[in-house]
Amino acid sequence: MEKIHIISNSSQPFKDRIEAGRLLAQELKKYGEQDIVVLGIPRGGMVVADELARALEADLDIVLSRKLGAPGNPELAIGAVAEGGKLFLHEVLSGRFSDNDYIKKEKAHQLAEIQRRIEHYRVIRPKVKLTGKTVVVTDDGLATGATMQAALWAIRQERPKKLIVAVPVAPEDTVRKLADDADEILVLRTPMFFAAVGQFYTHFGQTDDEEVLSILKNRPTNK
């Protein structure tokens, strides 16, 4: 059975993260009868995750991983770190920035941010148990896939029954790189020319902590 499901290679932008989440949810309806937990990568991924959880009547939670930004260009991911401290480095990009001291400092900085978010978000919603469940992990899109890879590693430690990546948009090569880390991958659009996730949204404003907290407060725990 093919584990990667690409719906189209369209470059048509989504209106916003809510529309992207609703369109993605339509493709995930076949999982609606299972014991599902939807995990979003904060912050933008939580808006998409909220739509999926509503449509699937699933539990909702966060997964915390952070990308490591390049020196002088924090938006360029040269790797990522997971909640448990495991480091992933992009094979090509990290080679351009071989300063070990920089990578150590950036890792420590991002781990501190993960800890801050744990303390901030877990007050609202205690961590949902993932063992034996079908887990759908989402974001508003993937670029290098480093942050998602770190998230998948962290989730695997909890022994889910099935681990599914579902995202609105990503480059096809990134999707295929993640194939070994997930049981299934669903992507709505894999445009041929991909510069950044934001180019595939008409409205792609910053999602802040307050919006994430509001999503967590307003979603009941189903199980």
Backbone bond lengths (Angstrom), bond angles and torsions (degrees), N, CA, C in turn:
res aa  C-N    CA-C-N  psi(-1)  N-CA   C-N-CA  omega(-1)  CA-C   N-CA-C  phi
1 M - - - 1.468 - - 1.531 109.35 -
2 E 1.300 116.89 130.69 1.458 122.37 179.58 1.531 109.67 -65.89
3 K 1.316 116.87 127.59 1.458 119.08 -176.61 1.519 112.38 -91.66
4 I 1.335 118.15 -16.73 1.458 121.25 179.21 1.520 109.67 -103.24
5 H 1.331 115.86 125.46 1.459 121.57 -178.99 1.529 108.46 -120.59
6 I 1.307 116.62 107.75 1.467 123.12 178.15 1.525 107.61 -107.24
7 I 1.318 116.01 122.15 1.462 119.79 -175.87 1.520 111.84 -78.01
8 S 1.325 118.61 -42.50 1.460 120.73 178.78 1.526 109.94 -160.50
9 N 1.326 116.24 166.87 1.467 120.64 173.28 1.525 111.19 -105.69
10 S 1.325 115.63 24.55 1.460 121.67 -179.96 1.524 111.29 -63.69
11 S 1.321 116.21 146.38 1.462 121.36 174.12 1.533 111.24 -106.43
12 Q 1.328 117.07 11.24 1.474 121.27 178.80 1.527 109.71 -61.91
13 P 1.323 118.51 129.78 1.470 120.23 -178.17 1.527 112.23 -74.41
14 F 1.317 115.54 150.73 1.458 121.71 169.52 1.524 108.26 -79.76
15 K 1.320 116.45 152.69 1.461 119.29 176.79 1.523 110.16 -62.27
16 D 1.329 116.72 -49.61 1.464 122.37 179.61 1.522 108.17 -162.20
17 R 1.324 117.40 -175.70 1.458 121.06 -177.51 1.526 112.22 -66.94
18 I 1.329 116.88 -31.37 1.468 119.82 179.14 1.522 110.32 -64.53
19 E 1.329 117.34 -46.87 1.462 120.22 177.98 1.526 110.50 -61.32
20 A 1.321 116.74 -43.27 1.465 120.39 179.52 1.525 110.68 -59.80
21 G 1.330 116.53 -42.34 1.455 120.24 179.41 1.518 112.68 -64.86
22 R 1.315 116.79 -39.27 1.470 120.12 -179.81 1.528 111.39 -68.44
23 L 1.316 116.65 -39.91 1.464 119.71 177.66 1.527 111.20 -66.88
24 L 1.316 115.66 -38.16 1.460 120.12 178.35 1.528 110.50 -66.84
25 A 1.323 116.16 -39.13 1.466 120.68 -179.82 1.531 111.75 -60.92
26 Q 1.328 116.71 -35.39 1.468 119.68 179.14 1.521 111.39 -60.17
27 E 1.322 116.43 -34.89 1.460 120.94 -179.34 1.532 112.34 -79.45
28 L 1.319 116.27 -15.10 1.463 120.49 -178.10 1.525 113.41 -100.32
29 K 1.313 117.64 2.67 1.462 121.02 -174.53 1.524 112.74 -57.41
30 K 1.326 118.12 -26.87 1.466 120.64 -177.70 1.524 112.17 -64.95
31 Y 1.334 117.19 -15.78 1.462 120.67 178.99 1.532 112.14 -95.05
32 G 1.305 117.08 4.49 1.454 121.36 -171.56 1.515 116.03 -62.17
33 E 1.318 119.14 -23.91 1.454 121.52 -177.88 1.522 112.76 -89.79
34 Q 1.308 118.55 -4.10 1.455 121.36 -175.91 1.530 111.11 -90.47
35 D 1.320 115.18 167.55 1.458 121.87 176.65 1.520 107.76 -80.99
36 I 1.335 115.50 94.18 1.466 121.26 -168.39 1.523 111.79 -111.29
37 V 1.322 114.38 142.36 1.456 122.00 166.39 1.527 107.07 -121.83
38 V 1.316 116.84 129.52 1.464 121.89 175.26 1.529 107.88 -100.17
39 L 1.323 115.68 127.05 1.456 121.40 178.80 1.525 109.59 -114.57
40 G 1.309 116.34 129.58 1.457 120.97 176.43 1.513 111.10 -107.64
41 I 1.331 116.21 145.88 1.459 121.39 174.00 1.529 107.57 -91.18
42 P 1.339 118.39 113.16 1.467 119.67 -179.31 1.528 110.88 -65.69
43 R 1.335 117.66 147.72 1.444 118.06 6.98 1.542 111.88 -102.74
44 G 1.341 117.14 -43.55 1.463 119.94 -174.29 1.518 113.81 -57.57
45 G 1.326 116.91 -32.39 1.459 119.99 -179.04 1.509 113.77 -64.94
46 M 1.337 117.26 -20.86 1.459 119.72 179.98 1.522 112.29 -70.83
47 V 1.321 117.76 -28.51 1.468 120.32 176.88 1.524 109.47 -67.33
48 V 1.328 116.66 -43.51 1.458 121.15 176.81 1.528 109.92 -65.26
49 A 1.332 116.92 -44.26 1.461 121.51 -178.84 1.523 111.99 -60.45
50 D 1.309 116.89 -37.62 1.467 121.02 179.42 1.521 111.16 -61.18
51 E 1.328 116.51 -42.49 1.464 119.92 178.49 1.536 111.17 -65.58
52 L 1.330 117.03 -39.97 1.465 120.20 179.02 1.521 110.86 -64.94
53 A 1.329 116.64 -44.85 1.462 120.17 -178.51 1.526 111.63 -63.16
54 R 1.311 116.85 -38.97 1.469 119.87 177.90 1.532 110.89 -63.64
55 A 1.318 116.23 -46.80 1.464 120.49 -176.91 1.527 111.84 -67.00
56 L 1.317 117.51 -35.90 1.459 121.85 -176.68 1.523 112.48 -93.27
57 E 1.350 116.23 -3.16 1.469 121.56 -176.14 1.527 109.66 53.21
58 A 1.317 114.40 48.13 1.462 122.31 -174.00 1.521 110.68 -111.20
59 D 1.338 115.28 160.44 1.453 120.02 170.04 1.525 109.30 -66.53
60 L 1.325 115.09 153.39 1.457 121.44 -179.17 1.518 109.17 -126.52
61 D 1.322 115.96 137.86 1.455 120.73 177.12 1.524 108.45 -151.90
62 I 1.328 115.74 176.80 1.454 122.19 177.71 1.516 109.69 -107.23
63 V 1.313 116.28 153.50 1.466 121.71 167.81 1.519 106.00 -124.75
64 L 1.306 116.14 134.51 1.454 120.04 -171.12 1.520 111.37 -110.91
65 S 1.305 116.09 113.06 1.463 123.44 170.59 1.520 106.15 -144.02
66 R 1.319 116.49 154.83 1.464 120.44 -175.41 1.519 109.93 -134.44
67 K 1.320 115.48 138.80 1.459 118.70 176.22 1.518 110.28 -78.00
68 L 1.315 116.30 152.38 1.457 122.70 173.06 1.524 107.41 -97.10
69 G 1.318 116.50 119.80 1.450 120.65 -178.40 1.523 111.90 -83.75
70 A 1.319 115.47 153.16 1.463 121.25 178.70 1.525 110.38 -73.93
71 P 1.336 118.66 152.77 1.468 121.12 176.40 1.521 111.32 -57.27
72 G 1.311 115.92 125.58 1.458 120.79 179.55 1.510 114.65 77.37
73 N 1.321 117.95 -3.73 1.469 121.58 -179.34 1.529 108.76 -146.77
74 P 1.324 117.71 75.36 1.462 121.26 -173.91 1.522 114.62 -63.57
75 E 1.332 117.60 -17.45 1.464 120.11 178.92 1.529 112.11 -79.61
76 L 1.331 117.72 -15.88 1.462 121.37 178.65 1.526 108.73 -89.09
77 A 1.336 116.69 113.15 1.461 120.95 -177.27 1.528 110.20 -81.12
78 I 1.343 115.28 121.83 1.462 119.37 173.60 1.524 110.93 -103.31
79 G 1.325 115.82 1.44 1.455 121.35 178.29 1.512 109.61 168.93
80 A 1.325 116.27 -166.67 1.462 121.09 -179.84 1.517 108.77 -157.50
81 V 1.333 114.36 162.05 1.459 120.44 176.41 1.519 108.49 -130.26
82 A 1.338 115.51 139.34 1.462 121.75 -179.48 1.521 110.65 -93.33
83 E 1.329 116.04 167.03 1.454 122.46 -176.71 1.530 111.84 -55.22
84 G 1.327 117.74 -36.76 1.455 120.97 -179.49 1.517 113.93 -78.99
85 G 1.336 117.84 -3.61 1.448 121.38 176.58 1.524 114.94 102.50
86 K 1.351 118.44 -2.41 1.461 120.32 -179.23 1.527 109.69 -70.73
87 L 1.336 115.29 135.35 1.459 122.40 -176.60 1.523 110.84 -104.09
88 F 1.328 116.21 134.84 1.458 122.47 173.37 1.522 107.59 -120.42
89 L 1.337 116.87 132.23 1.456 120.65 178.05 1.520 109.83 -117.95
90 H 1.325 116.34 136.46 1.447 122.20 177.09 1.533 108.17 -66.79
91 E 1.324 117.14 125.19 1.467 121.23 -171.51 1.526 112.67 -57.28
92 V 1.319 117.36 -42.04 1.464 120.86 -176.51 1.523 111.21 -85.95
93 L 1.326 116.68 -52.30 1.459 120.03 -172.79 1.510 112.99 -66.72
94 S 1.325 118.23 -39.71 1.464 119.46 -176.95 1.522 111.65 -65.66
95 G 1.337 117.32 -24.80 1.457 120.89 178.53 1.510 112.96 -65.68
96 R 1.326 116.41 -23.81 1.464 120.56 178.87 1.526 111.17 -78.14
97 F 1.330 116.29 -18.10 1.458 121.47 -176.27 1.532 107.67 -126.81
98 S 1.319 115.55 74.83 1.461 121.07 -170.34 1.528 113.39 -87.89
99 D 1.312 117.30 11.51 1.458 121.68 179.51 1.528 109.31 -72.83
100 N 1.342 117.01 103.80 1.455 120.92 -177.49 1.524 112.47 -62.40
101 D 1.335 116.63 -35.28 1.463 119.90 179.16 1.524 110.65 -62.95
102 Y 1.350 115.67 -40.86 1.455 118.53 178.83 1.527 110.50 -62.87
103 I 1.323 117.13 -45.35 1.469 120.85 -178.11 1.523 110.66 -63.19
104 K 1.339 117.20 -40.15 1.467 120.40 177.94 1.521 111.20 -63.04
105 K 1.322 116.83 -42.84 1.465 120.71 -179.74 1.530 110.77 -67.62
106 E 1.328 116.06 -41.84 1.461 119.53 179.85 1.521 110.65 -65.83
107 K 1.332 116.83 -39.86 1.470 120.35 176.93 1.530 110.43 -60.79
108 A 1.333 116.88 -46.49 1.463 120.63 -179.99 1.524 111.42 -61.81
109 H 1.334 115.62 -39.64 1.464 120.74 179.39 1.525 110.75 -63.13
110 Q 1.328 117.00 -45.12 1.465 120.59 -177.49 1.530 111.37 -71.96
111 L 1.329 117.81 -34.10 1.468 120.07 175.37 1.528 111.16 -64.89
112 A 1.326 116.22 -35.77 1.463 119.92 176.78 1.525 110.39 -64.55
113 E 1.337 116.64 -38.26 1.465 120.30 177.81 1.525 110.84 -68.03
114 I 1.323 117.15 -38.33 1.471 120.32 175.70 1.529 109.82 -60.08
115 Q 1.324 116.66 -44.70 1.464 120.03 -179.75 1.522 110.85 -63.83
116 R 1.325 116.74 -39.99 1.472 119.92 177.80 1.517 110.86 -59.87
117 R 1.338 115.95 -42.43 1.461 119.62 -178.95 1.527 111.62 -69.67
118 I 1.329 117.06 -35.73 1.459 119.56 175.75 1.528 109.80 -58.24
119 E 1.326 116.07 -48.18 1.460 120.74 -178.74 1.529 111.67 -66.07
120 H 1.319 116.21 -32.18 1.461 121.39 -177.54 1.529 111.54 -77.53
121 Y 1.334 117.25 -48.10 1.456 121.63 -172.19 1.520 113.54 -85.09
122 R 1.333 117.80 -35.07 1.456 119.68 -174.08 1.522 113.07 -70.11
123 V 1.318 117.32 -17.17 1.463 120.16 172.78 1.524 109.99 -63.53
124 I 1.327 116.06 -35.28 1.459 121.59 -178.62 1.522 111.06 -80.58
125 R 1.322 116.89 -43.31 1.464 120.92 -175.18 1.521 109.85 -140.54
126 P 1.332 117.14 111.15 1.466 119.58 175.01 1.528 110.31 -60.66
127 K 1.314 116.06 153.21 1.456 121.01 -177.22 1.524 111.63 -60.12
128 V 1.327 116.08 134.17 1.463 122.06 177.66 1.521 109.18 -83.06
129 K 1.316 117.27 135.90 1.462 121.18 178.12 1.524 110.18 -71.31
130 L 1.323 116.28 137.09 1.462 121.39 -174.82 1.525 113.34 -110.26
131 T 1.311 118.50 -12.26 1.464 121.62 -176.17 1.525 111.14 -58.69
132 G 1.338 115.63 126.72 1.456 121.54 176.38 1.519 115.41 77.43
133 K 1.325 117.68 6.11 1.460 120.60 -177.38 1.526 111.47 -107.71
134 T 1.326 115.34 159.23 1.453 120.85 169.90 1.522 107.57 -81.61
135 V 1.324 116.35 121.63 1.459 121.19 -176.21 1.525 108.92 -112.57
136 V 1.325 115.75 125.84 1.459 122.72 174.29 1.519 107.53 -107.92
137 V 1.316 117.64 119.32 1.462 121.03 179.61 1.525 109.08 -112.12
138 T 1.324 115.55 134.83 1.461 119.54 -172.85 1.520 111.88 -138.59
139 D 1.321 114.17 162.01 1.459 123.77 172.04 1.522 106.15 -146.13
140 D 1.333 117.85 176.01 1.465 118.42 178.88 1.524 111.99 -78.30
141 G 1.325 117.28 -6.29 1.455 123.02 176.57 1.518 109.39 164.07
142 L 1.317 116.11 167.01 1.461 121.98 177.86 1.520 109.25 -122.16
143 A 1.318 116.00 144.93 1.471 121.25 172.37 1.527 107.86 -113.15
144 T 1.329 117.44 -85.93 1.468 118.87 176.01 1.519 112.05 -79.72
145 G 1.331 117.64 -22.90 1.461 121.43 -178.45 1.511 113.83 86.22
146 A 1.340 118.56 1.74 1.457 121.26 -175.63 1.527 112.04 -63.89
147 T 1.318 117.51 -43.46 1.460 120.36 -179.85 1.520 110.89 -65.77
148 M 1.325 117.40 -41.67 1.461 120.66 178.35 1.525 110.84 -64.13
149 Q 1.322 117.24 -40.81 1.463 119.67 179.51 1.527 110.73 -60.51
150 A 1.325 117.12 -41.96 1.455 120.74 177.80 1.525 110.69 -63.50
151 A 1.326 116.47 -40.26 1.459 120.23 178.52 1.527 111.25 -63.20
152 L 1.321 117.04 -42.36 1.458 121.00 -179.28 1.527 111.21 -64.36
153 W 1.336 115.67 -39.95 1.458 118.53 177.14 1.527 110.30 -59.75
154 A 1.323 117.40 -45.56 1.462 121.16 -178.40 1.529 111.11 -62.62
155 I 1.320 116.88 -41.02 1.465 121.09 -178.75 1.520 111.10 -66.87
156 R 1.317 117.96 -39.11 1.469 122.66 -178.73 1.530 112.05 -58.04
157 Q 1.327 116.35 -29.84 1.464 119.39 -179.22 1.523 112.24 -64.34
158 E 1.325 116.99 -17.55 1.464 121.32 -177.68 1.532 113.02 -98.73
159 R 1.325 116.64 6.26 1.464 123.46 173.08 1.538 113.73 56.18
160 P 1.325 117.38 58.72 1.470 118.86 173.69 1.526 109.95 -69.27
161 K 1.324 115.86 157.34 1.462 121.03 176.00 1.514 110.61 -67.07
162 K 1.340 116.49 -41.92 1.457 122.15 -178.76 1.519 108.37 -148.48
163 L 1.323 116.63 141.30 1.463 121.74 -178.16 1.521 109.52 -123.03
164 I 1.329 115.61 116.78 1.459 122.34 -174.44 1.526 109.71 -119.58
165 V 1.306 116.58 129.49 1.468 122.39 170.71 1.523 107.69 -95.49
166 A 1.324 116.73 128.03 1.464 120.82 177.60 1.523 108.22 -135.08
167 V 1.317 117.05 116.68 1.461 121.10 -178.01 1.532 110.08 -138.07
168 P 1.337 116.45 153.53 1.464 119.43 179.82 1.525 113.58 -68.92
169 V 1.341 117.58 -39.37 1.463 119.21 -171.37 1.527 110.23 -152.36
170 A 1.342 115.45 144.56 1.469 121.45 178.54 1.516 108.83 -170.47
171 P 1.335 118.20 155.21 1.464 120.42 171.74 1.526 109.42 -68.82
172 E 1.314 116.60 144.50 1.465 119.65 -177.33 1.519 112.08 -62.33
173 D 1.332 118.45 -36.58 1.466 118.81 -179.07 1.525 111.56 -66.68
174 T 1.329 117.58 -34.19 1.462 121.04 175.02 1.523 110.95 -64.62
175 V 1.328 115.70 -43.55 1.465 120.47 179.02 1.518 110.61 -58.24
176 R 1.313 117.01 -46.07 1.463 120.84 -176.66 1.529 111.55 -69.86
177 K 1.335 117.66 -28.44 1.461 120.47 176.61 1.526 111.75 -67.05
178 L 1.325 116.46 -26.56 1.460 120.81 -178.36 1.527 113.10 -87.99
179 A 1.325 117.06 -1.57 1.463 120.73 -173.21 1.524 113.16 -59.10
180 D 1.327 117.53 -33.19 1.462 120.32 -179.28 1.521 112.78 -77.69
181 D 1.326 116.90 -12.65 1.462 120.63 -174.97 1.522 113.83 -100.17
182 A 1.325 117.75 -7.53 1.468 121.59 -178.40 1.524 110.05 -134.87
183 D 1.320 116.22 158.32 1.461 120.49 176.75 1.524 111.19 -80.98
184 E 1.324 116.47 -34.28 1.466 121.95 175.78 1.521 108.63 -145.41
185 I 1.323 115.58 151.05 1.463 121.61 175.31 1.526 108.36 -133.09
186 L 1.314 115.22 127.79 1.463 121.65 177.17 1.519 108.91 -120.08
187 V 1.320 116.81 124.69 1.464 122.15 178.57 1.525 108.21 -130.86
188 L 1.317 116.94 129.13 1.457 119.85 179.64 1.517 112.16 -69.59
189 R 1.342 117.03 -43.25 1.460 120.30 -174.67 1.525 111.14 -140.84
190 T 1.315 115.55 132.75 1.475 121.58 174.56 1.531 107.60 -123.52
191 P 1.336 117.28 81.22 1.474 120.80 -177.50 1.523 111.89 -61.84
192 M 1.325 114.93 149.13 1.459 119.81 -179.07 1.531 111.29 -68.22
193 F 1.318 116.53 -40.36 1.467 120.80 -178.88 1.521 108.65 -108.74
194 F 1.320 116.38 113.94 1.461 122.10 -172.03 1.520 109.55 -129.60
195 A 1.340 116.07 117.44 1.460 120.39 177.12 1.522 111.33 -107.44
196 A 1.332 116.33 -44.88 1.468 121.20 -179.20 1.526 108.83 -158.06
197 V 1.323 115.97 155.32 1.467 120.47 -178.75 1.526 110.86 -58.86
198 G 1.329 116.66 -40.76 1.459 120.57 -175.07 1.514 114.86 -60.88
199 Q 1.329 118.20 -22.11 1.463 119.29 -179.22 1.527 112.48 -69.47
200 F 1.340 117.27 -12.89 1.460 120.96 -178.28 1.522 112.43 -104.45
201 Y 1.332 115.61 21.03 1.459 122.97 174.79 1.518 109.48 -132.97
202 T 1.337 116.02 134.29 1.465 119.74 174.36 1.522 110.13 -70.16
203 H 1.338 116.01 -41.34 1.467 122.00 177.19 1.527 107.50 -120.49
204 F 1.335 115.94 115.58 1.459 120.93 -175.01 1.523 109.30 -136.37
205 G 1.335 114.89 54.11 1.455 119.55 -179.32 1.517 112.09 -72.16
206 Q 1.337 115.00 164.86 1.456 121.49 179.59 1.520 110.13 -66.74
207 T 1.322 117.52 133.84 1.458 122.80 171.92 1.515 107.55 -94.75
208 D 1.338 117.37 123.40 1.463 119.06 -176.33 1.526 111.31 -100.39
209 D 1.337 115.65 175.13 1.463 121.02 -178.66 1.522 111.85 -60.33
210 E 1.317 117.51 -37.14 1.457 120.12 -177.73 1.531 111.31 -62.76
211 E 1.330 116.78 -37.80 1.460 119.53 178.09 1.525 110.92 -67.46
212 V 1.330 116.65 -40.14 1.468 119.95 177.43 1.525 110.22 -63.01
213 L 1.329 117.26 -44.69 1.462 120.97 179.60 1.526 111.14 -62.53
214 S 1.319 116.97 -38.71 1.461 120.89 177.90 1.524 111.04 -62.97
215 I 1.328 116.70 -42.05 1.473 120.73 177.92 1.522 109.96 -61.18
216 L 1.324 117.43 -45.99 1.456 121.37 -178.58 1.529 111.67 -65.20
217 K 1.321 117.74 -38.92 1.454 121.26 179.69 1.522 112.53 -65.71
218 N 1.324 115.85 -36.11 1.468 120.44 -172.33 1.510 114.44 -90.19
219 R 1.340 117.86 -0.81 1.464 120.66 178.66 1.512 109.35 -105.31
220 P 1.350 118.12 114.22 1.462 119.79 178.36 1.526 110.91 -68.70
221 T 1.325 116.75 153.84 1.449 121.93 172.66 1.518 107.49 -83.87
222 N 1.339 116.15 121.60 1.460 119.82 -173.72 1.517 113.29 -80.49
223 K 1.320 116.74 -29.85 1.453 119.30 -172.81 1.519 109.75 -130.46
